[in-house]
C-alpha cells in the first residue's frame, strides 16, 4: 500500500516538474535556456518511464527508458556543441 502511494506521489511530482519545464521552454529568452529546459524535460520523462515500469512491472519498459536516455544525452551534446561552435561536425 505504501509503495503504491509513494509511486503515485512521485509520478505526480515528476509530472508537475515536466509541466513547469514546458512553461520554462515557452518563456525562455536564450537558446541555451531552451536547451536546458528540454534536457530537464528529458530527465523528467525518463523518471516517469522508470516509475511506470516500477508501478506495472513489465519487461518492455526498460528498453524505451534506456533508448530515451541515450537519445536525450546525444541530442543535448549536439545542441551544446552547436551553441558553442556554430556547427556540430568540425
C-alpha positions in Angstrom: 0.0 0.0 0.0 2.7 2.5 0.9 4.6 1.7 -2.3 1.6 2.5 -4.4 1.1 5.8 -2.6 4.8 6.7 -3.0 4.8 5.8 -6.7 1.7 7.9 -7.3 3.2 10.8 -5.4 6.5 10.6 -7.3 4.6 10.4 -10.6 2.6 13.5 -9.7 5.8 15.4 -8.7 7.6 14.5 -11.9 4.5 15.3 -14.0 4.4 18.8 -12.3 8.1 19.3 -12.9 7.6 18.3 -16.6 4.8 20.9 -16.9 6.9 23.6 -15.3 9.8 22.8 -17.6 7.4 23.1 -20.5 6.4 26.6 -19.2 10.1 27.5 -19.0 10.7 26.2 -22.5 8.0 28.6 -23.8 9.2 31.6 -21.8 12.9 31.1 -22.2 14.8 34.1 -23.8 18.0 32.4 -25.0 18.7 29.2 -26.9 20.8 27.9 -24.0 17.8 28.2 -21.7 15.7 26.3 -24.1 18.3 23.5 -24.4 18.5 23.3 -20.6 14.7 23.1 -20.4 14.5 20.3 -23.0 17.3 18.4 -21.2 15.5 18.7 -17.9 12.3 17.6 -19.6 14.1 14.5 -20.9 15.3 13.6 -17.4 11.8 14.0 -16.1 10.3 11.9 -18.9 12.9 9.2 -18.1 11.9 9.3 -14.5 8.3 8.9 -15.4 9.0 6.0 -17.6 11.0 4.3 -14.8 8.1 5.0 -12.4 5.7 3.5 -14.9 7.9 0.4 -15.1 8.0 0.2 -11.3 4.2 0.6 -11.0 3.4 -2.0 -13.6 6.4 -4.4 -13.7 6.6 -5.1 -17.4 9.8 -6.2 -19.1 9.2 -3.9 -22.1 9.6 -0.7 -20.1 13.4 -0.9 -19.6 14.3 -0.6 -23.3 12.4 2.6 -24.1 13.7 4.2 -20.9 17.3 3.3 -21.9 16.8 4.4 -25.5 15.2 7.7 -24.4 18.1 8.3 -22.1 20.7 7.7 -24.8 18.9 9.9 -27.3 18.5 12.7 -24.8 22.2 12.6 -23.9 23.3 12.7 -27.5 20.9 15.4 -28.5 22.0 17.6 -25.6 25.6 17.2 -26.5 24.8 18.1 -30.1 22.8 21.2 -29.1 25.5 22.3 -26.7 28.2 21.9 -29.4 26.1 23.8 -31.9 25.6 26.6 -29.5 29.3 26.8 -28.6 30.9 26.4 -32.1 28.1 27.1 -34.6 28.3 23.7 -36.1 28.0 20.1 -34.9 30.6 18.4 -37.1 34.0 20.0 -37.3 
